[in-house]
Amino acid sequence: MLVCLIVTAICLDAAQLKEARVTHVVNDVKLISAQAAPHAATVGKSVRDGDAIGTGAASRSELILSDQAIVRLGPKTTVSFGEATRTMNLGEGAMLFQIPKSAGDVKIKTDAITTTSTGATGIIERHGQFYVKVLVLEGTVRCYLTNRLGESLLLQSGQILITKPDVTALPEPADFDIAREMKTCLLVREFQPLPSQRRIESEEQKQLNLIAKGTYIPSNLVILGRGTQVTLVNAPSTTPPPKPLTNTDHQSRTP
Amino acid sequence: MIRSPHFSKFPLRRPLFICAAALIIAGQPTRGQAPPGSAQNRAQLFGQGALPSPTVAPAAEVEGYAVASPNEKDIGEQQILKRMEEYKPFTISIYSPFYWTSNAALVSSGEQDDVFVAPGVTLMYRPRITNTFYLEVGVVQQFFFYDQLTELNFASFDAIAGLVYYLPQFHNLSLRGYYDYNRLTDTDNFDELFVNNSIILNAELPFRIARAQQIFVGLNLNLSFHGNPESPRRNNYSLYANYDLALTRSFSLDAGFQFVVRDYYSGDRTDVNEILALSANYRVQEWLTLSALSSFSWNQSNQSVFDYSVANIGGGVALTLKF
């Protein structure tokens, strides 16, 4: 009897570990699973291995994985989950991820590129077969090509990698202004503050110090949102310190 | 011609000193520990240790692919920052490899094994003339201390001056030309055993298999134009290939093979030497590297007395500072 109870408890615990939970929904967010027809995702809904979640236009969603990793999906985004929800496959769109150090190894796959980290906050975006973009706000993220031994790259905070999804060799990353990114990113501003907020602010400060030292020079090249189109803006300037984040009236994260 | 009194005590040993120096240094790891500029041995360094690796990395760029953007602002604005790398022209390296060697004297018969340590220091100044063109000036001092066969102890000093030219448009080909002054001495009184003046020409081509795997192939010519005494003077013509595999950010494996023809100026002697070197390197800090080292060499000469084979197995520590 005791053995049965222990086994049951272990099984229940294991089942829980394999689940992610929807914690924030804005507009049209659908859950797609093999067992049921696509249906609206609501706060508190569980997402299991093999499930996928998709957002429509002007929609957003947030999920918390069992190990407290946070994933926020932008509009027109599709992500599927596997390997005890520790591996996500970004089919299309953009997502912000925040992986706490205690979470272990979490992977995000997009075609040939796999992004993995044991503690970082970043954004990954994919548009069809045209491009993949990875930004790191804090921590270290490893990007590697799944089918090519040794083609691996460590992205540090403040680095951006843009490449094609079916690339055979990873290009060199560039550097971007974290403060400006944080100030303008809706996946940050329209949600609750991230648990890694202080670390991100620390990285912003480091960048400001490096700008003051002349190690970084702000360019007049800006990518305004998704995509790879670089816009020339008039005058490069350092970004002022970010304003306090504001929450929206959308459904909030459940404890 | 000035002959060292000390040298006269070891008339038969002298060529062995030269060979030993060359082989020992050849057995050093291809990065970090090999003394850049070591005279007769640069040809055997697989182009990585003494000859500085390319420093011209492809510039980080953000290029817009010609595709339609989904036109969403949700991920925010990415303002590109240009990183200004501070170029540091000075490099100082302090290193101390140690080996067990199967054939300390590099003889064809009656081999004796021994253990030796080869501490050394290298100071290089490498000012950038243009983005792809560098001047290089440096000095190297290294000692070789044997445990049992102490009569083999010697020291090697090199002073080099040369130019390095990178050609990114030709598959990142690098071309180097140096003048090298090499002086071998004993370790007691620094009495001269051999002095050599040579021109070293090197062409090296890297092939990137993946970001963490590279193969280098190269051609090295070491042309002696003056030496004293005459008998150890030689020209080295070598082809080499080196494979680097970075298993992690800190741990890498190197394997190198070198084929050298050594054409001596006197005695109608020609040697063909093959060297296989394997190393595992762990970078503890940016400035500190620990290595496990091994090298195996086979020498065939048209004078059979100079035939030998040798295995060297050991380790090493290297400290490198750039400023």
Boltz contact constraints between the chains, C-beta under 6 A:
constraints:
  - contact:
      token1: [A, 74]
      token2: [B, 74]
      max_distance: 6.0
  - contact:
      token1: [A, 75]
      token2: [B, 72]
      max_distance: 6.0
  - contact:
      token1: [A, 94]
      token2: [B, 75]
      max_distance: 6.0
  - contact:
      token1: [A, 123]
      token2: [B, 75]
      max_distance: 6.0
  - contact:
      token1: [A, 125]
      token2: [B, 75]
      max_distance: 6.0
  - contact:
      token1: [A, 127]
      token2: [B, 70]
      max_distance: 6.0
  - contact:
      token1: [A, 130]
      token2: [B, 65]
      max_distance: 6.0
  - contact:
      token1: [A, 130]
      token2: [B, 67]
      max_distance: 6.0
  - contact:
      token1: [A, 131]
      token2: [B, 65]
      max_distance: 6.0
  - contact:
      token1: [A, 148]
      token2: [B, 210]
      max_distance: 6.0
  - contact:
      token1: [A, 150]
      token2: [B, 210]
      max_distance: 6.0
  - contact:
      token1: [A, 150]
      token2: [B, 212]
      max_distance: 6.0
  - contact:
      token1: [A, 150]
      token2: [B, 213]
      max_distance: 6.0
  - contact:
      token1: [A, 151]
      token2: [B, 210]
      max_distance: 6.0
  - contact:
      token1: [A, 151]
      token2: [B, 211]
      max_distance: 6.0
  - contact:
      token1: [A, 152]
      token2: [B, 211]
      max_distance: 6.0
  - contact:
      token1: [A, 152]
      token2: [B, 212]
      max_distance: 6.0
  - contact:
      token1: [A, 160]
      token2: [B, 78]
      max_distance: 6.0
  - contact:
      token1: [A, 162]
      token2: [B, 62]
      max_distance: 6.0
  - contact:
      token1: [A, 170]
      token2: [B, 211]
      max_distance: 6.0
  - contact:
      token1: [A, 172]
      token2: [B, 58]
      max_distance: 6.0
  - contact:
      token1: [A, 172]
      token2: [B, 60]
      max_distance: 6.0
  - contact:
      token1: [A, 174]
      token2: [B, 60]
      max_distance: 6.0
  - contact:
      token1: [A, 174]
      token2: [B, 62]
      max_distance: 6.0
  - contact:
      token1: [A, 174]
      token2: [B, 80]
      max_distance: 6.0
  - contact:
      token1: [A, 175]
      token2: [B, 81]
      max_distance: 6.0
  - contact:
      token1: [A, 175]
      token2: [B, 83]
      max_distance: 6.0
  - contact:
      token1: [A, 176]
      token2: [B, 78]
      max_distance: 6.0
  - contact:
      token1: [A, 176]
      token2: [B, 80]
      max_distance: 6.0
  - contact:
      token1: [A, 177]
      token2: [B, 79]
      max_distance: 6.0
  - contact:
      token1: [A, 177]
      token2: [B, 81]
      max_distance: 6.0
  - contact:
      token1: [A, 180]
      token2: [B, 77]
      max_distance: 6.0
  - contact:
      token1: [A, 180]
      token2: [B, 79]
      max_distance: 6.0
  - contact:
      token1: [A, 181]
      token2: [B, 76]
      max_distance: 6.0
  - contact:
      token1: [A, 181]
      token2: [B, 78]
      max_distance: 6.0
  - contact:
      token1: [A, 184]
      token2: [B, 76]
      max_distance: 6.0
  - contact:
      token1: [A, 184]
      token2: [B, 77]
      max_distance: 6.0
  - contact:
      token1: [A, 185]
      token2: [B, 75]
      max_distance: 6.0
  - contact:
      token1: [A, 185]
      token2: [B, 76]
      max_distance: 6.0
  - contact:
      token1: [A, 186]
      token2: [B, 74]
      max_distance: 6.0
  - contact:
      token1: [A, 187]
      token2: [B, 74]
      max_distance: 6.0
  - contact:
      token1: [A, 215]
      token2: [B, 84]
      max_distance: 6.0
  - contact:
      token1: [A, 216]
      token2: [B, 81]
      max_distance: 6.0
  - contact:
      token1: [A, 216]
      token2: [B, 83]
      max_distance: 6.0
  - contact:
      token1: [A, 217]
      token2: [B, 82]
      max_distance: 6.0
  - contact:
      token1: [A, 218]
      token2: [B, 81]
      max_distance: 6.0
  - contact:
      token1: [A, 219]
      token2: [B, 80]
      max_distance: 6.0
  - contact:
      token1: [A, 219]
      token2: [B, 82]
      max_distance: 6.0
  - contact:
      token1: [A, 221]
      token2: [B, 80]
      max_distance: 6.0
  - contact:
      token1: [A, 222]
      token2: [B, 77]
      max_distance: 6.0
  - contact:
      token1: [A, 222]
      token2: [B, 79]
      max_distance: 6.0
  - contact:
      token1: [A, 223]
      token2: [B, 78]
      max_distance: 6.0
  - contact:
      token1: [A, 224]
      token2: [B, 77]
      max_distance: 6.0
  - contact:
      token1: [A, 225]
      token2: [B, 72]
      max_distance: 6.0
  - contact:
      token1: [A, 225]
      token2: [B, 73]
      max_distance: 6.0
  - contact:
      token1: [A, 226]
      token2: [B, 69]
      max_distance: 6.0
  - contact:
      token1: [A, 226]
      token2: [B, 70]
      max_distance: 6.0
  - contact:
      token1: [A, 226]
      token2: [B, 72]
      max_distance: 6.0
  - contact:
      token1: [A, 226]
      token2: [B, 75]
      max_distance: 6.0
  - contact:
      token1: [A, 227]
      token2: [B, 69]
      max_distance: 6.0
  - contact:
      token1: [A, 228]
      token2: [B, 64]
      max_distance: 6.0
  - contact:
      token1: [A, 228]
      token2: [B, 65]
      max_distance: 6.0
  - contact:
      token1: [A, 229]
      token2: [B, 64]
      max_distance: 6.0
  - contact:
      token1: [A, 229]
      token2: [B, 69]
      max_distance: 6.0
  - contact:
      token1: [A, 230]
      token2: [B, 62]
      max_distance: 6.0
  - contact:
      token1: [A, 230]
      token2: [B, 64]
      max_distance: 6.0
